[in-house]
Amino acid sequence: MAEEHDVDPQETREWLDSLHSVLEKEGIERAHQLIERLVDEMRRSGAHLPYTATTAYLNTIRKSDEEQMRGEPGLEHRIRSINRWNALALTTMARAFQRLMERMRCSRPGSPAICSSSLLRMVLR
């Protein structure tokens, strides 16, 4: 996360120290509960919190602690590849279908059901 100019670094340090203390003494579930409560209070006060569907992913499981894969590694890899391909194909088809509906001006309220059935008939011919 890119750090912005901190107007009160001492207060920020106190908040972070408190969070670390909760993590050590009460665990991750309690820390999560407190953060969720803070977010809820912010929203109730009218503050706008930007939403992002992506996160800064950090693998918390050390490589040495990972379970050994059961089964045949080659087959497991092939299954994961097929699943990824399937997800990609479905997403691509959904986007193409949406663009086609927009071109046919099917995005007006009330018309999607009619357009969807027309498009499906065209595709299934």
DSSP file (Angstrom, degrees, kcal/mol; ACC not computed):
  #  RESIDUE AA STRUCTURE BP1 BP2  ACC     N-H-->O    O-->H-N    N-H-->O    O-->H-N    TCO  KAPPA ALPHA  PHI   PSI    X-CA   Y-CA   Z-CA
    1    1 A M              0   0    0      0, 0.0     2,-0.3     0, 0.0     0, 0.0   0.000 360.0 360.0 360.0 130.6    0.0    0.0    0.0
    2    2 A A        -     0   0    0      1,-0.1     2,-0.4     0, 0.0     0, 0.0  -0.533 360.0-127.9 -72.2 130.1    1.4    3.4   -1.0
    3    3 A E        -     0   0    0     -2,-0.3     2,-0.2     3,-0.0    -1,-0.1  -0.641  21.3-155.7 -82.5 133.0    1.9    5.6    2.1
    4    4 A E        -     0   0    0     -2,-0.4     2,-0.3     1,-0.1    -1,-0.0  -0.491  42.9 -68.9 -94.9 172.1    0.4    9.0    2.0
    5    5 A H        -     0   0    0     -2,-0.2     2,-0.7     1,-0.1    -1,-0.1  -0.481  52.2-139.9 -63.3 122.5    1.6   12.0    4.0
    6    6 A D        -     0   0    0     -2,-0.3    -1,-0.1     1,-0.1    -3,-0.0  -0.783  12.7-164.4 -91.1 115.9    0.7   11.2    7.6
    7    7 A V  S    S+     0   0    0     -2,-0.7    -1,-0.1     1,-0.3    -2,-0.0   0.721  88.2  23.9 -73.8 -20.2   -0.6   14.3    9.3
    8    8 A D     >  +     0   0    0      1,-0.1     4,-2.1    -3,-0.1    -1,-0.3  -0.601  65.1 172.3-144.6  79.8   -0.1   12.7   12.8
    9    9 A P  H  > S+     0   0    0      0, 0.0     4,-2.5     0, 0.0     5,-0.1   0.818  80.4  57.5 -60.7 -31.6    2.5    9.9   12.7
   10   10 A Q  H  > S+     0   0    0      2,-0.2     4,-2.1     1,-0.2     5,-0.1   0.927 107.9  46.1 -65.4 -44.0    2.5    9.5   16.5
   11   11 A E  H  > S+     0   0    0     -3,-0.3     4,-2.4     2,-0.2    -1,-0.2   0.916 112.3  51.5 -63.9 -42.1   -1.3    8.8   16.5
   12   12 A T  H  X S+     0   0    0     -4,-2.1     4,-2.5     1,-0.2    -2,-0.2   0.917 109.1  50.7 -59.1 -44.1   -0.8    6.4   13.6
   13   13 A R  H  X S+     0   0    0     -4,-2.5     4,-2.7     1,-0.2    -1,-0.2   0.896 109.2  51.3 -61.3 -40.7    1.9    4.6   15.6
   14   14 A E  H  X S+     0   0    0     -4,-2.1     4,-2.4     2,-0.2    -2,-0.2   0.909 110.4  48.7 -63.5 -42.4   -0.4    4.3   18.6
   15   15 A W  H  X S+     0   0    0     -4,-2.4     4,-2.3     2,-0.2    -2,-0.2   0.936 113.7  46.4 -62.2 -46.0   -3.1    2.8   16.5
   16   16 A L  H  X S+     0   0    0     -4,-2.5     4,-2.5     1,-0.2    -2,-0.2   0.891 111.3  51.5 -65.7 -39.2   -0.7    0.3   15.0
   17   17 A D  H  X S+     0   0    0     -4,-2.7     4,-2.2     2,-0.2    -1,-0.2   0.908 110.1  50.2 -61.8 -41.2    0.8   -0.6   18.4
   18   18 A S  H  X S+     0   0    0     -4,-2.4     4,-2.4     2,-0.2    -2,-0.2   0.910 110.0  50.1 -63.1 -41.8   -2.7   -1.2   19.7
   19   19 A L  H  X S+     0   0    0     -4,-2.3     4,-2.5     1,-0.2    -2,-0.2   0.929 110.8  48.8 -62.6 -45.4   -3.5   -3.4   16.8
   20   20 A H  H  X S+     0   0    0     -4,-2.5     4,-2.3     1,-0.2    -1,-0.2   0.878 110.0  52.5 -61.9 -37.4   -0.3   -5.4   17.3
   21   21 A S  H  X S+     0   0    0     -4,-2.2     4,-2.8     2,-0.2     5,-0.3   0.920 109.6  48.0 -65.0 -43.8   -1.2   -5.7   21.0
   22   22 A V  H  X>S+     0   0    0     -4,-2.4     4,-2.9     1,-0.2     5,-1.3   0.921 110.9  52.0 -62.2 -43.7   -4.7   -7.1   20.2
   23   23 A L  H  X5S+     0   0    0     -4,-2.5     4,-0.6     3,-0.2    -2,-0.2   0.917 114.6  42.6 -58.5 -44.2   -3.2   -9.6   17.7
   24   24 A E  H  <5S+     0   0    0     -4,-2.3    -2,-0.2    -5,-0.2    -1,-0.2   0.926 126.0  30.0 -68.0 -45.7   -0.7  -10.8   20.3
   25   25 A K  H  <5S+     0   0    0     -4,-2.8    -3,-0.2    -5,-0.2    -2,-0.2   0.824 135.2  19.9 -89.4 -33.2   -3.0  -11.0   23.3
   26   26 A E  H  <5S-     0   0    0     -4,-2.9     4,-0.4    -5,-0.3    -3,-0.2   0.571 102.0-121.8-119.1 -12.8   -6.5  -11.8   21.8
   27   27 A G     X< -     0   0    0     -5,-1.3     4,-1.8    -4,-0.6    -1,-0.2  -0.163  34.0 -63.8  97.6 170.9   -5.8  -13.2   18.4
   28   28 A I  H  > S+     0   0    0      1,-0.2     4,-2.7     2,-0.2     5,-0.2   0.816 124.2  60.1 -68.6 -33.1   -6.6  -12.5   14.8
   29   29 A E  H  > S+     0   0    0      2,-0.2     4,-2.4     1,-0.2    -1,-0.2   0.923 107.6  45.6 -62.7 -43.1  -10.4  -13.0   15.2
   30   30 A R  H  > S+     0   0    0     -4,-0.4     4,-2.5     2,-0.2    -1,-0.2   0.915 112.5  50.6 -66.0 -42.8  -10.6  -10.2   17.8
   31   31 A A  H  X S+     0   0    0     -4,-1.8     4,-2.3     1,-0.2    -2,-0.2   0.918 111.2  49.1 -60.9 -42.6   -8.5   -7.9   15.6
   32   32 A H  H  X S+     0   0    0     -4,-2.7     4,-2.7     1,-0.2    -1,-0.2   0.917 109.7  51.9 -61.7 -43.4  -10.7   -8.6   12.6
   33   33 A Q  H  X S+     0   0    0     -4,-2.4     4,-2.1     1,-0.2    -2,-0.2   0.914 110.3  48.5 -60.0 -43.8  -13.8   -7.9   14.7
   34   34 A L  H  X S+     0   0    0     -4,-2.5     4,-2.3     2,-0.2    -1,-0.2   0.910 111.8  48.3 -64.4 -42.4  -12.4   -4.5   15.9
   35   35 A I  H  X S+     0   0    0     -4,-2.3     4,-2.4     2,-0.2    -2,-0.2   0.917 111.2  50.4 -65.6 -42.0  -11.5   -3.5   12.3
   36   36 A E  H  X S+     0   0    0     -4,-2.7     4,-2.4     1,-0.2    -1,-0.2   0.896 110.3  51.0 -60.6 -39.4  -14.9   -4.4   11.0
   37   37 A R  H  X S+     0   0    0     -4,-2.1     4,-2.6    -5,-0.2    -2,-0.2   0.900 109.2  50.6 -65.1 -41.3  -16.5   -2.4   13.8
   38   38 A L  H  X S+     0   0    0     -4,-2.3     4,-2.4     2,-0.2    -2,-0.2   0.923 111.0  48.3 -61.9 -44.5  -14.3    0.6   12.9
   39   39 A V  H  X S+     0   0    0     -4,-2.4     4,-2.4     1,-0.2    -2,-0.2   0.916 111.6  50.6 -62.1 -43.0  -15.4    0.4    9.3
   40   40 A D  H  X S+     0   0    0     -4,-2.4     4,-2.5     1,-0.2    -2,-0.2   0.916 110.3  49.0 -61.3 -44.3  -19.0    0.1   10.3
   41   41 A E  H  X S+     0   0    0     -4,-2.6     4,-1.7     2,-0.2    -1,-0.2   0.899 110.0  52.2 -62.6 -40.7  -18.7    3.2   12.5
   42   42 A M  H  <>S+     0   0    0     -4,-2.4     5,-2.1     1,-0.2     4,-0.3   0.935 111.5  46.0 -60.8 -46.4  -17.1    5.1    9.7
   43   43 A R  H ><5S+     0   0    0     -4,-2.4     3,-1.4     1,-0.2    -2,-0.2   0.905 110.9  52.3 -65.1 -40.8  -19.9    4.2    7.3
   44   44 A R  H 3<5S+     0   0    0     -4,-2.5    -1,-0.2     1,-0.3    -2,-0.2   0.812 105.2  56.3 -64.7 -29.0  -22.6    5.1    9.9
   45   45 A S  T 3<5S-     0   0    0     -4,-1.7    -1,-0.3    -5,-0.2    -2,-0.2   0.531 123.9-105.4 -80.9  -4.5  -21.0    8.5   10.4
   46   46 A G  T < 5 +     0   0    0     -3,-1.4    -3,-0.2    -4,-0.3     2,-0.2   0.473  69.7 147.4  97.8   2.2  -21.4    9.2    6.7
   47   47 A A      < -     0   0    0     -5,-2.1     2,-0.6    -6,-0.2    -1,-0.3  -0.480  46.5-129.0 -73.1 141.9  -17.7    8.7    5.7
   48   48 A H        -     0   0    0     -2,-0.2    -1,-0.1     2,-0.0    -5,-0.0  -0.827  21.9-168.6 -92.9 119.7  -17.1    7.3    2.3
   49   49 A L        -     0   0    0     -2,-0.6     2,-0.0   -10,-0.1    -2,-0.0  -0.941  23.9-125.0-107.5 119.1  -14.7    4.4    2.3
   50   50 A P        -     0   0    0      0, 0.0     2,-0.4     0, 0.0    -2,-0.0  -0.353  23.1-137.4 -63.8 140.3  -13.5    3.4   -1.2
   51   51 A Y        -     0   0    0     -2,-0.0     2,-0.4     2,-0.0     0, 0.0  -0.809  21.4-178.4-100.1 137.8  -14.2   -0.3   -2.0
   52   52 A T        -     0   0    0     -2,-0.4     0, 0.0     1,-0.1     0, 0.0  -0.996  21.1-157.6-135.1 133.1  -11.6   -2.4   -3.8
   53   53 A A  S    S+     0   0    0     -2,-0.4     2,-0.3     2,-0.0    -1,-0.1   0.622  77.7  72.9 -82.3 -12.4  -12.2   -6.0   -4.7
   54   54 A T        -     0   0    0      3,-0.0     2,-0.3     2,-0.0    -2,-0.1  -0.734  64.2-166.6-102.8 153.7   -8.5   -6.7   -4.8
   55   55 A T        -     0   0    0     -2,-0.3     2,-1.4     0, 0.0    -2,-0.0  -0.883  37.4 -97.8-130.5 163.0   -6.2   -6.9   -1.9
   56   56 A A        -     0   0    0     -2,-0.3     2,-0.2     2,-0.0    -2,-0.0  -0.716  52.4-144.0 -79.7  96.8   -2.5   -6.9   -1.3
   57   57 A Y        +     0   0    0     -2,-1.4     2,-0.4     2,-0.0    -3,-0.0  -0.425  24.1 178.8 -71.8 132.8   -2.2  -10.7   -1.1
   58   58 A L        -     0   0    0     -2,-0.2     2,-0.6     0, 0.0    -2,-0.0  -0.969  26.5-134.5-135.1 118.8    0.3  -12.1    1.3
   59   59 A N        -     0   0    0     -2,-0.4    -2,-0.0     1,-0.2     0, 0.0  -0.618  19.6-173.8 -74.5 115.8    0.7  -15.9    1.7
   60   60 A T        +     0   0    0     -2,-0.6     2,-0.6     2,-0.1    -1,-0.2   0.488  59.4  88.3 -91.6  -3.4    0.8  -16.5    5.5
   61   61 A I  S    S-     0   0    0      2,-0.0     5,-0.1     3,-0.0     2,-0.1  -0.855  78.5-131.4 -97.6 120.8    1.6  -20.2    5.2
   62   62 A R    >>  -     0   0    0     -2,-0.6     3,-1.4     1,-0.1     4,-0.8  -0.379  19.1-118.6 -67.1 148.8    5.3  -20.9    5.0
   63   63 A K  G >4 S+     0   0    0      1,-0.3     3,-0.8     2,-0.2    -1,-0.1   0.861 115.9  55.5 -55.9 -37.6    6.4  -23.2    2.2
   64   64 A S  G 34 S+     0   0    0      1,-0.2    -1,-0.3     0, 0.0    -2,-0.0   0.733 106.8  51.1 -69.7 -21.3    7.7  -25.7    4.8
   65   65 A D  G <4 S+     0   0    0     -3,-1.4    -1,-0.2     2,-0.1    -2,-0.2   0.543  84.8 109.8 -92.8  -7.9    4.3  -25.7    6.5
   66   66 A E  S << S-     0   0    0     -3,-0.8     2,-0.1    -4,-0.8     3,-0.1  -0.390  75.9-110.0 -68.9 144.2    2.3  -26.5    3.4
   67   67 A E        -     0   0    0      1,-0.1     2,-0.2    -2,-0.1    -1,-0.1  -0.446  34.6-105.4 -71.0 146.5    0.8  -30.0    3.1
   68   68 A Q        -     0   0    0     -2,-0.1     2,-0.2     1,-0.1    -1,-0.1  -0.516  42.6-104.7 -69.1 138.5    2.3  -32.3    0.6
   69   69 A M        -     0   0    0     -2,-0.2     2,-0.2    -3,-0.1    -1,-0.1  -0.445  32.9-143.0 -66.9 133.1    0.1  -32.7   -2.5
   70   70 A R        +     0   0    0     -2,-0.2     2,-0.1     2,-0.1     6,-0.1  -0.607  62.1  23.1 -89.6 158.6   -1.8  -35.9   -2.5
   71   71 A G  S    S-     0   0    0     -2,-0.2     3,-0.1     4,-0.0    -2,-0.0  -0.317 112.0 -29.3  84.2-169.1   -2.4  -37.7   -5.8
   72   72 A E     >  -     0   0    0      1,-0.1     4,-2.5    -2,-0.1     3,-0.3  -0.756  50.4-147.9 -89.5 119.2   -0.5  -37.4   -9.0
   73   73 A P  H  > S+     0   0    0      0, 0.0     4,-2.5     0, 0.0     5,-0.2   0.861  97.1  53.5 -55.4 -39.6    1.1  -33.9   -9.4
   74   74 A G  H  > S+     0   0    0      2,-0.2     4,-2.1     1,-0.2     5,-0.1   0.910 111.4  44.8 -62.8 -42.5    0.7  -33.9  -13.2
   75   75 A L  H  > S+     0   0    0     -3,-0.3     4,-2.4     2,-0.2    -1,-0.2   0.900 112.2  52.0 -68.5 -41.1   -3.0  -34.8  -13.0
   76   76 A E  H  X S+     0   0    0     -4,-2.5     4,-2.3     1,-0.2    -2,-0.2   0.912 110.3  49.2 -60.3 -43.0   -3.6  -32.1  -10.3
   77   77 A H  H  X S+     0   0    0     -4,-2.5     4,-2.3    -5,-0.2    -1,-0.2   0.914 110.2  51.0 -62.2 -43.3   -1.9  -29.5  -12.5
   78   78 A R  H  X S+     0   0    0     -4,-2.1     4,-2.3     2,-0.2    -2,-0.2   0.900 109.4  50.2 -62.1 -42.0   -4.0  -30.5  -15.5
   79   79 A I  H  X S+     0   0    0     -4,-2.4     4,-2.4     2,-0.2    -1,-0.2   0.924 111.1  48.6 -63.9 -44.6   -7.2  -30.2  -13.4
   80   80 A R  H  X S+     0   0    0     -4,-2.3     4,-2.4     1,-0.2    -1,-0.2   0.897 111.1  51.4 -62.0 -39.2   -6.2  -26.7  -12.2
   81   81 A S  H  X S+     0   0    0     -4,-2.3     4,-2.5     2,-0.2    -2,-0.2   0.910 109.7  49.0 -63.9 -42.1   -5.4  -25.7  -15.8
   82   82 A I  H  X S+     0   0    0     -4,-2.3     4,-2.6     2,-0.2    -2,-0.2   0.907 110.8  50.8 -63.8 -41.9   -8.8  -26.9  -17.0
   83   83 A N  H  X S+     0   0    0     -4,-2.4     4,-2.3     2,-0.2    -2,-0.2   0.916 111.4  47.4 -62.5 -43.4  -10.6  -25.0  -14.2
   84   84 A R  H  X S+     0   0    0     -4,-2.4     4,-2.4     2,-0.2    -2,-0.2   0.921 112.5  49.6 -63.5 -43.2   -8.7  -21.8  -15.0
   85   85 A W  H  X S+     0   0    0     -4,-2.5     4,-2.8     1,-0.2    -2,-0.2   0.913 110.2  50.9 -61.2 -43.3   -9.5  -22.2  -18.8
   86   86 A N  H  X S+     0   0    0     -4,-2.6     4,-2.5     2,-0.2    -1,-0.2   0.918 110.5  48.5 -61.5 -44.5  -13.1  -22.8  -18.0
   87   87 A A  H  X S+     0   0    0     -4,-2.3     4,-2.3     1,-0.2    -1,-0.2   0.911 112.8  48.6 -62.3 -42.6  -13.3  -19.6  -15.8
   88   88 A L  H  X S+     0   0    0     -4,-2.4     4,-2.6     2,-0.2    -2,-0.2   0.924 111.9  48.6 -62.5 -45.6  -11.6  -17.6  -18.6
   89   89 A A  H  X S+     0   0    0     -4,-2.8     4,-2.5     1,-0.2    -2,-0.2   0.915 112.4  47.9 -63.6 -43.5  -14.0  -19.0  -21.3
   90   90 A L  H  X S+     0   0    0     -4,-2.5     4,-2.4     2,-0.2    -1,-0.2   0.911 113.3  47.8 -64.8 -41.8  -17.1  -18.2  -19.2
   91   91 A T  H  X S+     0   0    0     -4,-2.3     4,-2.3    -5,-0.2    -2,-0.2   0.920 112.7  48.7 -64.7 -43.8  -15.9  -14.7  -18.4
   92   92 A T  H  X S+     0   0    0     -4,-2.6     4,-2.3     1,-0.2    -2,-0.2   0.910 112.5  48.1 -62.6 -43.2  -15.0  -14.0  -22.0
   93   93 A M  H  X S+     0   0    0     -4,-2.5     4,-2.6     2,-0.2    -1,-0.2   0.904 110.7  51.2 -64.8 -40.9  -18.4  -15.3  -23.2
   94   94 A A  H  X S+     0   0    0     -4,-2.4     4,-2.4     2,-0.2    -2,-0.2   0.909 111.3  47.6 -63.8 -41.6  -20.3  -13.2  -20.6
   95   95 A R  H  X S+     0   0    0     -4,-2.3     4,-2.6     2,-0.2    -1,-0.2   0.912 112.7  48.6 -65.2 -41.9  -18.4  -10.1  -21.7
   96   96 A A  H  X S+     0   0    0     -4,-2.3     4,-2.3     2,-0.2    -2,-0.2   0.908 111.5  49.9 -64.1 -41.3  -19.1  -10.8  -25.3
   97   97 A F  H  X S+     0   0    0     -4,-2.6     4,-2.4     2,-0.2    -2,-0.2   0.909 110.9  49.8 -62.7 -42.7  -22.8  -11.4  -24.6
   98   98 A Q  H  X S+     0   0    0     -4,-2.4     4,-2.3     2,-0.2    -2,-0.2   0.917 110.9  48.8 -63.3 -43.7  -23.0   -8.1  -22.6
   99   99 A R  H  X S+     0   0    0     -4,-2.6     4,-2.4     1,-0.2    -1,-0.2   0.900 111.1  50.7 -62.8 -39.6  -21.3   -6.2  -25.5
  100  100 A L  H  X S+     0   0    0     -4,-2.3     4,-1.9     2,-0.2    -2,-0.2   0.907 109.9  49.8 -64.8 -41.4  -23.8   -7.8  -28.0
  101  101 A M  H  <>S+     0   0    0     -4,-2.4     5,-3.4     1,-0.2     6,-0.3   0.901 110.9  50.0 -62.7 -40.4  -26.7   -6.8  -25.8
  102  102 A E  H ><5S+     0   0    0     -4,-2.3     3,-1.3     3,-0.2    -2,-0.2   0.894 108.8  51.8 -66.4 -38.7  -25.4   -3.2  -25.5
  103  103 A R  H 3<5S+     0   0    0     -4,-2.4    -1,-0.2     1,-0.3    -2,-0.2   0.869 109.7  49.2 -63.7 -35.6  -25.0   -3.0  -29.3
  104  104 A M  T 3<5S-     0   0    0     -4,-1.9    -1,-0.3    -5,-0.2    -2,-0.2   0.382 118.2-117.3 -84.4   6.6  -28.6   -4.2  -29.8
  105  105 A R  T X 5 +     0   0    0     -3,-1.3     3,-0.5    -5,-0.1    -3,-0.2   0.886  69.5 141.6  59.7  42.1  -29.6   -1.5  -27.2
  106  106 A C  T 3 < +     0   0    0     -5,-3.4    -4,-0.2     1,-0.2     9,-0.2   0.361  44.7  87.8 -91.6   4.3  -30.9   -4.2  -24.8
  107  107 A S  T 3   +     0   0    0     -6,-0.3    -1,-0.2    -5,-0.2    -5,-0.1   0.454  60.1 110.9 -86.7   2.3  -29.6   -2.3  -21.8
  108  108 A R  S X  S-     0   0    0     -3,-0.5     3,-1.8     1,-0.1     2,-0.0  -0.466  84.9 -89.4 -71.9 148.2  -32.8   -0.3  -21.4
  109  109 A P  T 3  S+     0   0    0      0, 0.0    -1,-0.1     0, 0.0    -2,-0.1  -0.314 112.1  16.4 -58.0 135.7  -34.9   -1.1  -18.3
  110  110 A G  T 3  S+     0   0    0     -3,-0.1     4,-0.4    -4,-0.1     3,-0.1   0.153 109.0  83.2  90.9 -19.5  -37.4   -3.8  -19.1
  111  111 A S    <>  +     0   0    0     -3,-1.8     4,-2.8     1,-0.1     5,-0.3   0.690  62.5  83.0 -94.0 -17.7  -35.8   -5.0  -22.3
  112  112 A P  H  > S+     0   0    0      0, 0.0     4,-3.3     0, 0.0     5,-0.2   0.881  90.8  51.8 -57.2 -39.4  -33.1   -7.4  -21.1
  113  113 A A  H  > S+     0   0    0      2,-0.2     4,-1.9     1,-0.2     5,-0.2   0.927 114.1  43.5 -62.9 -43.1  -35.4  -10.4  -20.7
  114  114 A I  H  > S+     0   0    0     -4,-0.4     4,-2.0    -3,-0.2    -1,-0.2   0.939 117.7  45.1 -66.3 -47.1  -36.7   -9.9  -24.3
  115  115 A C  H  X S+     0   0    0     -4,-2.8     4,-3.2     1,-0.2     5,-0.2   0.891 109.7  55.8 -64.9 -39.8  -33.3   -9.3  -25.7
  116  116 A S  H  X S+     0   0    0     -4,-3.3     4,-2.6    -5,-0.3    -1,-0.2   0.928 109.5  45.5 -59.8 -45.1  -31.7  -12.2  -23.8
  117  117 A S  H  X S+     0   0    0     -4,-1.9     4,-2.0    -5,-0.2    -1,-0.2   0.894 114.1  49.4 -67.6 -37.4  -34.2  -14.6  -25.2
  118  118 A S  H  X S+     0   0    0     -4,-2.0     4,-2.1     2,-0.2    -2,-0.2   0.927 112.9  47.1 -64.3 -44.6  -33.7  -13.2  -28.8
  119  119 A L  H  X S+     0   0    0     -4,-3.2     4,-2.8     1,-0.2     5,-0.2   0.904 109.9  52.8 -64.4 -41.7  -30.0  -13.4  -28.4
  120  120 A L  H  X S+     0   0    0     -4,-2.6     4,-2.7    -5,-0.2    -1,-0.2   0.912 108.4  50.4 -61.4 -41.8  -30.1  -16.9  -27.1
  121  121 A R  H  X S+     0   0    0     -4,-2.0     4,-0.7     1,-0.2    -1,-0.2   0.910 112.0  48.4 -61.3 -40.9  -32.2  -18.0  -30.1
  122  122 A M  H >< S+     0   0    0     -4,-2.1     3,-0.6     1,-0.2    -2,-0.2   0.921 114.4  45.1 -64.5 -43.1  -29.7  -16.4  -32.4
  123  123 A V  H 3< S+     0   0    0     -4,-2.8    -2,-0.2     1,-0.2    -1,-0.2   0.874 112.3  51.0 -69.3 -37.7  -26.8  -18.1  -30.7
  124  124 A L  H 3<        0   0    0     -4,-2.7    -1,-0.2     1,-0.2    -2,-0.2   0.532 360.0 360.0 -82.3  -5.1  -28.4  -21.5  -30.5
  125  125 A R    <<        0   0    0     -4,-0.7    -1,-0.2    -3,-0.6    -2,-0.1   0.511 360.0 360.0 -67.1 360.0  -29.3  -21.6  -34.2
